[in-house]
Amino acid sequence: MTRRGVILLALVALAYAAELQVEDIKKEENCERPSKKGDMLTMHYTGTLAEDGKKFDSSLDRDQPFNFQLGVGQVIKGWDQGLENMCAGDKRRLTIPPELGYGSRGAGEVIPPGATLVFEVELISIDDAPPLVNVFKQIDEDDDSQLSKEEVLDYIKTQIPAEEVEKGQDPHKITEEIFHHEDKDRDGYISHEEFSGPKHDEL
């Protein structure tokens, strides 16, 4: 095989590895409102590891549906991409490659590095989202168009209730996690371009 052929196969393998698989388990016949970017979704989910089927999280076990805004970076990319055009009552199975999940780092002790994830999800309701605020501007206290760890830490402290801190929610650890994902060039700051959260008032 030629060198060009080897490179082509490698690129094909990479593209295949990064592919999100979406399987509809149940579809509602009468759908008046499919989900779209910006909607607030309420859903139940169960997450397992593709490798061994081990369950690592489930909202059903807590009897507590999960609420989030679709398409604005509040959840992993596999969810943002795989939960569009769903209707209330629909069920789906998402097979999410690590590139669209937790990547080479994993998540805590339950999701190993490079893990492919399988989520079975049920969409309960779709609601309009509240107007987005410019979170970047709120965090950027000195208005220099970049976020320092001190600025992010101060903001996180205002967002976590005291009782959650007592339960083990560590603002310092959360700040480090944010910088791991957002500080792409590893210069110790999150630039306006790097920041994946809401940063325009008009959005």
CYANA upper distance limits for C-alpha pairs under 8 A (distance plus 0.5 A):
  1 MET  CA      5 GLY  CA      6.64
  1 MET  CA      6 VAL  CA      7.31
  2 THR  CA      6 VAL  CA      6.91
  3 ARG  CA      7 ILE  CA      6.78
  4 ARG  CA      8 LEU  CA      6.62
  5 GLY  CA      9 LEU  CA      6.66
  6 VAL  CA     10 ALA  CA      6.69
  7 ILE  CA     11 LEU  CA      6.72
  8 LEU  CA     12 VAL  CA      6.68
  9 LEU  CA     13 ALA  CA      6.56
 10 ALA  CA     14 LEU  CA      6.63
 11 LEU  CA     15 ALA  CA      6.66
 12 VAL  CA     16 TYR  CA      6.59
 13 ALA  CA     17 ALA  CA      6.52
 14 LEU  CA     18 ALA  CA      6.82
 15 ALA  CA     19 GLU  CA      6.91
 17 ALA  CA     97 PRO  CA      7.01
 18 ALA  CA     97 PRO  CA      5.99
 18 ALA  CA     98 PRO  CA      7.93
 18 ALA  CA     99 GLU  CA      6.42
 18 ALA  CA    100 LEU  CA      7.72
 19 GLU  CA     96 ILE  CA      8.05
 19 GLU  CA     97 PRO  CA      7.14
 20 LEU  CA     78 GLY  CA      7.21
 20 LEU  CA     82 GLY  CA      7.90
 20 LEU  CA     94 LEU  CA      7.76
 20 LEU  CA     95 THR  CA      6.56
 20 LEU  CA     96 ILE  CA      5.78
 20 LEU  CA     97 PRO  CA      6.96
 20 LEU  CA    100 LEU  CA      8.20
 21 GLN  CA     94 LEU  CA      6.24
 21 GLN  CA     95 THR  CA      5.48
 21 GLN  CA     96 ILE  CA      7.17
 22 VAL  CA     82 GLY  CA      6.91
 22 VAL  CA     92 ARG  CA      7.44
 22 VAL  CA     93 ARG  CA      6.47
 22 VAL  CA     94 LEU  CA      5.37
 22 VAL  CA     95 THR  CA      7.11
 23 GLU  CA     92 ARG  CA      6.09
 23 GLU  CA     93 ARG  CA      5.55
 23 GLU  CA     94 LEU  CA      6.96
 24 ASP  CA     90 ASP  CA      8.27
 24 ASP  CA     91 LYS  CA      6.76
 24 ASP  CA     92 ARG  CA      5.04
 24 ASP  CA     93 ARG  CA      6.93
 25 ILE  CA     90 ASP  CA      8.10
 25 ILE  CA     91 LYS  CA      5.74
 25 ILE  CA     92 ARG  CA      5.59
 25 ILE  CA     93 ARG  CA      7.24
 26 LYS  CA     89 GLY  CA      8.33
 26 LYS  CA     90 ASP  CA      5.77
 26 LYS  CA     91 LYS  CA      5.34
 26 LYS  CA     92 ARG  CA      7.35
 27 LYS  CA     87 CYS  CA      8.19
 27 LYS  CA     89 GLY  CA      7.85
 27 LYS  CA     90 ASP  CA      5.39
 27 LYS  CA     91 LYS  CA      7.26
 28 GLU  CA     87 CYS  CA      7.29
 28 GLU  CA     88 ALA  CA      8.07
 28 GLU  CA     89 GLY  CA      6.70
 28 GLU  CA     90 ASP  CA      6.29
 31 CYS  CA     87 CYS  CA      6.43
 31 CYS  CA     88 ALA  CA      8.23
 32 GLU  CA     87 CYS  CA      8.31
 33 ARG  CA     87 CYS  CA      6.80
 33 ARG  CA    126 ILE  CA      8.33
 34 PRO  CA     84 GLU  CA      7.90
 34 PRO  CA     85 ASN  CA      5.15
 34 PRO  CA     86 MET  CA      5.55
 34 PRO  CA     87 CYS  CA      5.31
 34 PRO  CA     88 ALA  CA      8.37
 35 SER  CA     39 ASP  CA      6.97
 35 SER  CA     41 LEU  CA      8.36
 35 SER  CA     83 LEU  CA      7.82
 35 SER  CA     84 GLU  CA      5.68
 35 SER  CA     85 ASN  CA      5.23
 35 SER  CA     86 MET  CA      5.63
 35 SER  CA     87 CYS  CA      6.77
 35 SER  CA    126 ILE  CA      7.20
 36 LYS  CA     70 LEU  CA      7.58
 36 LYS  CA     71 GLY  CA      8.39
 36 LYS  CA     84 GLU  CA      5.73
 36 LYS  CA     85 ASN  CA      6.65
 37 LYS  CA     69 GLN  CA      8.40
 37 LYS  CA     70 LEU  CA      5.69
 37 LYS  CA     71 GLY  CA      5.23
 37 LYS  CA     72 VAL  CA      8.00
 37 LYS  CA     80 ASP  CA      8.42
 37 LYS  CA     84 GLU  CA      7.52
 38 GLY  CA     69 GLN  CA      6.41
 38 GLY  CA     70 LEU  CA      5.75
 38 GLY  CA     71 GLY  CA      6.40
 38 GLY  CA     72 VAL  CA      7.34
 38 GLY  CA    128 ASP  CA      8.31
 38 GLY  CA    129 ALA  CA      6.90
 39 ASP  CA     69 GLN  CA      6.11
 39 ASP  CA     70 LEU  CA      6.07
 39 ASP  CA    126 ILE  CA      7.03
 39 ASP  CA    127 ASP  CA      6.50
 39 ASP  CA    128 ASP  CA      5.95
 39 ASP  CA    129 ALA  CA      5.93
 40 MET  CA     67 ASN  CA      7.44
 40 MET  CA     68 PHE  CA      6.13
 40 MET  CA     69 GLN  CA      4.88
 40 MET  CA     70 LEU  CA      6.79
 40 MET  CA    126 ILE  CA      6.29
 40 MET  CA    127 ASP  CA      5.51
 40 MET  CA    128 ASP  CA      6.38
 40 MET  CA    129 ALA  CA      5.72
 41 LEU  CA     66 PHE  CA      8.47
 41 LEU  CA     67 ASN  CA      6.14
 41 LEU  CA     68 PHE  CA      6.13
 41 LEU  CA     69 GLN  CA      6.64
 41 LEU  CA     70 LEU  CA      7.35
 41 LEU  CA    123 LEU  CA      7.68
 41 LEU  CA    124 ILE  CA      8.08
 41 LEU  CA    125 SER  CA      6.46
 41 LEU  CA    126 ILE  CA      5.39
 41 LEU  CA    127 ASP  CA      6.97
 42 THR  CA     65 PRO  CA      6.72
 42 THR  CA     66 PHE  CA      6.07
 42 THR  CA     67 ASN  CA      5.05
 42 THR  CA     68 PHE  CA      7.40
 42 THR  CA    123 LEU  CA      6.77
 42 THR  CA    124 ILE  CA      5.93
 42 THR  CA    125 SER  CA      5.72
 42 THR  CA    126 ILE  CA      7.08
 43 MET  CA     65 PRO  CA      5.84
 43 MET  CA     66 PHE  CA      5.84
 43 MET  CA     67 ASN  CA      7.14
 43 MET  CA    121 VAL  CA      7.34
 43 MET  CA    122 GLU  CA      6.01
 43 MET  CA    123 LEU  CA      4.99
 43 MET  CA    124 ILE  CA      5.50
 43 MET  CA    125 SER  CA      7.54
 44 HIS  CA     58 SER  CA      8.14
 44 HIS  CA     59 SER  CA      6.06
 44 HIS  CA     60 LEU  CA      6.80
 44 HIS  CA     64 GLN  CA      8.22
 44 HIS  CA     65 PRO  CA      5.56
 44 HIS  CA     66 PHE  CA      6.68
 44 HIS  CA    121 VAL  CA      6.19
 44 HIS  CA    122 GLU  CA      5.75
 44 HIS  CA    123 LEU  CA      7.19
 44 HIS  CA    124 ILE  CA      7.80
 45 TYR  CA     58 SER  CA      6.12
 45 TYR  CA     59 SER  CA      6.13
 45 TYR  CA     60 LEU  CA      7.36
 45 TYR  CA     66 PHE  CA      8.44
 45 TYR  CA    119 PHE  CA      6.99
 45 TYR  CA    120 GLU  CA      6.06
 45 TYR  CA    121 VAL  CA      4.77
 45 TYR  CA    122 GLU  CA      6.86
 46 THR  CA     55 LYS  CA      7.82
 46 THR  CA     57 ASP  CA      6.45
 46 THR  CA     58 SER  CA      4.67
 46 THR  CA     59 SER  CA      7.08
 46 THR  CA     60 LEU  CA      7.68
 46 THR  CA    119 PHE  CA      6.04
 46 THR  CA    120 GLU  CA      5.87
 46 THR  CA    121 VAL  CA      7.09
 47 GLY  CA     55 LYS  CA      6.28
 47 GLY  CA     56 PHE  CA      6.37
 47 GLY  CA     57 ASP  CA      5.79
 47 GLY  CA     58 SER  CA      6.61
 47 GLY  CA    117 LEU  CA      7.40
 47 GLY  CA    118 VAL  CA      6.20
 47 GLY  CA    119 PHE  CA      4.94
 47 GLY  CA    120 GLU  CA      7.16
 48 THR  CA     53 GLY  CA      5.85
 48 THR  CA     54 LYS  CA      5.68
 48 THR  CA     55 LYS  CA      4.64
 48 THR  CA     56 PHE  CA      6.16
 48 THR  CA     57 ASP  CA      7.79
 48 THR  CA    117 LEU  CA      6.52
 48 THR  CA    118 VAL  CA      5.72
 48 THR  CA    119 PHE  CA      6.89
 49 LEU  CA     53 GLY  CA      5.47
 49 LEU  CA     54 LYS  CA      5.84
 49 LEU  CA     55 LYS  CA      7.05
 49 LEU  CA     56 PHE  CA      7.83
 49 LEU  CA    111 ILE  CA      8.14
 49 LEU  CA    115 ALA  CA      7.40
 49 LEU  CA    116 THR  CA      6.83
 49 LEU  CA    117 LEU  CA      5.44
 49 LEU  CA    118 VAL  CA      6.55
 50 ALA  CA     54 LYS  CA      8.36
 50 ALA  CA     95 THR  CA      8.26
 50 ALA  CA    115 ALA  CA      8.03
 50 ALA  CA    116 THR  CA      6.02
 50 ALA  CA    117 LEU  CA      5.90
 50 ALA  CA    118 VAL  CA      6.28
 51 GLU  CA    115 ALA  CA      8.24
 51 GLU  CA    116 THR  CA      7.76
 56 PHE  CA    110 VAL  CA      6.38
 56 PHE  CA    111 ILE  CA      7.74
 58 SER  CA     62 ARG  CA      7.66
 59 SER  CA     63 ASP  CA      6.50
 59 SER  CA     64 GLN  CA      5.99
 59 SER  CA     65 PRO  CA      6.28
 59 SER  CA     66 PHE  CA      7.24
 60 LEU  CA     64 GLN  CA      7.01
 60 LEU  CA     65 PRO  CA      7.83
 68 PHE  CA     74 GLN  CA      7.26
 68 PHE  CA     75 VAL  CA      8.19
 69 GLN  CA     74 GLN  CA      7.14
 69 GLN  CA    129 ALA  CA      7.51
 70 LEU  CA     74 GLN  CA      7.90
 70 LEU  CA     75 VAL  CA      8.37
 70 LEU  CA     80 ASP  CA      6.16
 70 LEU  CA     83 LEU  CA      8.28
 70 LEU  CA     84 GLU  CA      8.41
 71 GLY  CA     80 ASP  CA      5.33
 71 GLY  CA     81 GLN  CA      7.85
 72 VAL  CA     80 ASP  CA      8.15
 72 VAL  CA    196 SER  CA      8.14
 72 VAL  CA    197 GLY  CA      7.00
 72 VAL  CA    198 PRO  CA      7.58
 73 GLY  CA     77 LYS  CA      7.65
 73 GLY  CA     80 ASP  CA      7.76
 73 GLY  CA    196 SER  CA      6.81
 73 GLY  CA    197 GLY  CA      6.68
 74 GLN  CA    197 GLY  CA      8.25
 75 VAL  CA     79 TRP  CA      6.89
 75 VAL  CA     80 ASP  CA      7.15
 76 ILE  CA     80 ASP  CA      7.06
 76 ILE  CA    100 LEU  CA      7.01
 76 ILE  CA    101 GLY  CA      5.96
 76 ILE  CA    102 TYR  CA      7.87
 77 LYS  CA     81 GLN  CA      6.54
 77 LYS  CA    100 LEU  CA      5.44
 77 LYS  CA    101 GLY  CA      6.86
 78 GLY  CA     82 GLY  CA      6.20
 78 GLY  CA     94 LEU  CA      8.27
 78 GLY  CA     96 ILE  CA      6.16
 78 GLY  CA     97 PRO  CA      8.37
 78 GLY  CA    100 LEU  CA      5.38
 78 GLY  CA    101 GLY  CA      6.55
 79 TRP  CA     83 LEU  CA      6.15
 79 TRP  CA     94 LEU  CA      8.50
 80 ASP  CA     84 GLU  CA      7.73
 82 GLY  CA     94 LEU  CA      7.28
 86 MET  CA     90 ASP  CA      6.74
 86 MET  CA    123 LEU  CA      7.74
 87 CYS  CA    123 LEU  CA      7.26
 87 CYS  CA    125 SER  CA      8.37
 87 CYS  CA    126 ILE  CA      8.31
 88 ALA  CA    122 GLU  CA      8.48
 88 ALA  CA    123 LEU  CA      5.60
 88 ALA  CA    124 ILE  CA      5.59
 88 ALA  CA    125 SER  CA      5.57
 88 ALA  CA    126 ILE  CA      7.19
 89 GLY  CA    122 GLU  CA      6.96
 89 GLY  CA    123 LEU  CA      6.00
 89 GLY  CA    124 ILE  CA      6.22
 89 GLY  CA    125 SER  CA      8.24
 90 ASP  CA    122 GLU  CA      6.30
 90 ASP  CA    123 LEU  CA      6.19
 90 ASP  CA    124 ILE  CA      8.48
 91 LYS  CA    120 GLU  CA      7.66
 91 LYS  CA    121 VAL  CA      6.04
 91 LYS  CA    122 GLU  CA      4.88
 91 LYS  CA    123 LEU  CA      7.02
 92 ARG  CA    119 PHE  CA      8.48
 92 ARG  CA    120 GLU  CA      6.22
 92 ARG  CA    121 VAL  CA      5.86
 92 ARG  CA    122 GLU  CA      7.12
 93 ARG  CA    118 VAL  CA      7.39
 93 ARG  CA    119 PHE  CA      6.08
 93 ARG  CA    120 GLU  CA      4.95
 93 ARG  CA    121 VAL  CA      6.88
 94 LEU  CA    117 LEU  CA      8.38
 94 LEU  CA    118 VAL  CA      6.05
 94 LEU  CA    119 PHE  CA      5.59
 94 LEU  CA    120 GLU  CA      6.95
 94 LEU  CA    121 VAL  CA      8.41
 95 THR  CA    116 THR  CA      7.53
 95 THR  CA    117 LEU  CA      6.24
 95 THR  CA    118 VAL  CA      5.02
 95 THR  CA    119 PHE  CA      7.10
 96 ILE  CA    100 LEU  CA      6.65
 96 ILE  CA    101 GLY  CA      6.76
 96 ILE  CA    116 THR  CA      6.12
 96 ILE  CA    117 LEU  CA      5.54
 96 ILE  CA    118 VAL  CA      6.70
 96 ILE  CA    119 PHE  CA      8.48
 97 PRO  CA    101 GLY  CA      6.73
 97 PRO  CA    115 ALA  CA      7.60
 97 PRO  CA    116 THR  CA      5.08
 97 PRO  CA    117 LEU  CA      7.03
 98 PRO  CA    102 TYR  CA      6.13
 98 PRO  CA    103 GLY  CA      4.94
 98 PRO  CA    104 SER  CA      7.50
 98 PRO  CA    114 GLY  CA      5.69
 98 PRO  CA    115 ALA  CA      5.92
 98 PRO  CA    116 THR  CA      5.75
 98 PRO  CA    117 LEU  CA      7.92
 99 GLU  CA    103 GLY  CA      5.58
101 GLY  CA    115 ALA  CA      8.48
101 GLY  CA    116 THR  CA      8.04
101 GLY  CA    117 LEU  CA      7.80
102 TYR  CA    106 GLY  CA      5.42
102 TYR  CA    107 ALA  CA      6.86
102 TYR  CA    111 ILE  CA      8.45
102 TYR  CA    113 PRO  CA      7.94
102 TYR  CA    114 GLY  CA      7.87
102 TYR  CA    115 ALA  CA      8.01
103 GLY  CA    113 PRO  CA      6.94
103 GLY  CA    114 GLY  CA      5.91
103 GLY  CA    115 ALA  CA      7.83
104 SER  CA    113 PRO  CA      5.07
104 SER  CA    114 GLY  CA      5.11
104 SER  CA    115 ALA  CA      8.37
105 ARG  CA    112 PRO  CA      7.82
105 ARG  CA    113 PRO  CA      5.17
105 ARG  CA    114 GLY  CA      7.48
106 GLY  CA    111 ILE  CA      5.68
106 GLY  CA    112 PRO  CA      5.28
106 GLY  CA    113 PRO  CA      4.54
106 GLY  CA    114 GLY  CA      6.97
106 GLY  CA    115 ALA  CA      7.46
107 ALA  CA    111 ILE  CA      5.49
107 ALA  CA    112 PRO  CA      7.19
107 ALA  CA    113 PRO  CA      8.07
108 GLY  CA    112 PRO  CA      8.27
111 ILE  CA    115 ALA  CA      7.14
131 PRO  CA    203 LEU  CA      8.33
132 LEU  CA    198 PRO  CA      7.20
132 LEU  CA    201 ASP  CA      7.10
132 LEU  CA    202 GLU  CA      8.26
132 LEU  CA    203 LEU  CA      6.71
133 VAL  CA    198 PRO  CA      7.12
133 VAL  CA    199 LYS  CA      7.76
133 VAL  CA    200 HIS  CA      7.66
133 VAL  CA    201 ASP  CA      6.00
134 ASN  CA    138 GLN  CA      6.98
134 ASN  CA    198 PRO  CA      6.05
134 ASN  CA    199 LYS  CA      4.84
134 ASN  CA    200 HIS  CA      5.64
134 ASN  CA    201 ASP  CA      5.62
135 VAL  CA    139 ILE  CA      6.76
135 VAL  CA    197 GLY  CA      7.44
135 VAL  CA    198 PRO  CA      6.03
135 VAL  CA    199 LYS  CA      6.06
136 PHE  CA    140 ASP  CA      6.53
136 PHE  CA    147 LEU  CA      8.42
136 PHE  CA    192 HIS  CA      7.83
136 PHE  CA    195 PHE  CA      7.97
136 PHE  CA    197 GLY  CA      7.78
136 PHE  CA    198 PRO  CA      7.26
136 PHE  CA    199 LYS  CA      5.50
137 LYS  CA    141 GLU  CA      8.01
137 LYS  CA    143 ASP  CA      7.75
137 LYS  CA    199 LYS  CA      7.30
139 ILE  CA    147 LEU  CA      7.53
139 ILE  CA    151 GLU  CA      6.47
139 ILE  CA    152 VAL  CA      6.71
139 ILE  CA    155 TYR  CA      6.47
140 ASP  CA    144 ASP  CA      7.49
140 ASP  CA    145 SER  CA      7.27
140 ASP  CA    146 GLN  CA      7.15
140 ASP  CA    147 LEU  CA      6.16
140 ASP  CA    151 GLU  CA      7.00
141 GLU  CA    151 GLU  CA      7.13
145 SER  CA    191 SER  CA      6.89
145 SER  CA    192 HIS  CA      6.33
146 GLN  CA    189 TYR  CA      6.64
146 GLN  CA    190 ILE  CA      5.96
146 GLN  CA    191 SER  CA      4.86
146 GLN  CA    192 HIS  CA      6.42
147 LEU  CA    151 GLU  CA      6.65
147 LEU  CA    152 VAL  CA      7.12
147 LEU  CA    189 TYR  CA      5.90
147 LEU  CA    190 ILE  CA      5.42
147 LEU  CA    191 SER  CA      6.85
148 SER  CA    152 VAL  CA      6.87
148 SER  CA    188 GLY  CA      7.43
148 SER  CA    189 TYR  CA      5.54
148 SER  CA    190 ILE  CA      7.27
149 LYS  CA    153 LEU  CA      6.44
149 LYS  CA    175 THR  CA      7.41
149 LYS  CA    179 PHE  CA      8.25
149 LYS  CA    188 GLY  CA      7.90
149 LYS  CA    189 TYR  CA      7.51
150 GLU  CA    154 ASP  CA      6.62
151 GLU  CA    155 TYR  CA      6.79
152 VAL  CA    156 ILE  CA      6.60
152 VAL  CA    175 THR  CA      6.93
153 LEU  CA    157 LYS  CA      6.68
153 LEU  CA    171 PRO  CA      6.89
153 LEU  CA    172 HIS  CA      7.00
153 LEU  CA    175 THR  CA      6.28
154 ASP  CA    158 THR  CA      7.16
155 TYR  CA    159 GLN  CA      7.07
156 ILE  CA    160 ILE  CA      6.86
156 ILE  CA    171 PRO  CA      6.53
156 ILE  CA    174 ILE  CA      8.34
156 ILE  CA    175 THR  CA      7.87
157 LYS  CA    171 PRO  CA      6.60
160 ILE  CA    164 GLU  CA      6.93
160 ILE  CA    165 VAL  CA      7.38
160 ILE  CA    169 GLN  CA      8.36
160 ILE  CA    171 PRO  CA      8.31
161 PRO  CA    165 VAL  CA      7.18
162 ALA  CA    166 GLU  CA      6.87
163 GLU  CA    167 LYS  CA      6.83
164 GLU  CA    168 GLY  CA      7.06
164 GLU  CA    169 GLN  CA      6.10
165 VAL  CA    169 GLN  CA      5.02
165 VAL  CA    170 ASP  CA      6.56
165 VAL  CA    171 PRO  CA      8.20
169 GLN  CA    174 ILE  CA      8.41
170 ASP  CA    174 ILE  CA      6.78
171 PRO  CA    175 THR  CA      6.56
172 HIS  CA    176 GLU  CA      6.83
173 LYS  CA    177 GLU  CA      6.77
174 ILE  CA    178 ILE  CA      6.71
175 THR  CA    179 PHE  CA      6.79
176 GLU  CA    180 HIS  CA      6.65
177 GLU  CA    181 HIS  CA      7.01
178 ILE  CA    182 GLU  CA      6.39
178 ILE  CA    183 ASP  CA      8.40
179 PHE  CA    183 ASP  CA      5.53
179 PHE  CA    188 GLY  CA      8.29
179 PHE  CA    189 TYR  CA      8.32
179 PHE  CA    190 ILE  CA      7.68
180 HIS  CA    184 LYS  CA      8.29
182 GLU  CA    190 ILE  CA      6.77
182 GLU  CA    194 GLU  CA      6.47
182 GLU  CA    195 PHE  CA      6.53
182 GLU  CA    196 SER  CA      7.66
183 ASP  CA    187 ASP  CA      7.57
183 ASP  CA    188 GLY  CA      7.35
183 ASP  CA    189 TYR  CA      6.69
183 ASP  CA    190 ILE  CA      5.49
183 ASP  CA    191 SER  CA      8.10
183 ASP  CA    194 GLU  CA      7.06
183 ASP  CA    195 PHE  CA      8.50
184 LYS  CA    190 ILE  CA      8.33
184 LYS  CA    194 GLU  CA      7.11
190 ILE  CA    194 GLU  CA      6.42
190 ILE  CA    195 PHE  CA      6.68
191 SER  CA    195 PHE  CA      6.66
192 HIS  CA    199 LYS  CA      8.29
195 PHE  CA    199 LYS  CA      8.34
198 PRO  CA    203 LEU  CA      8.07
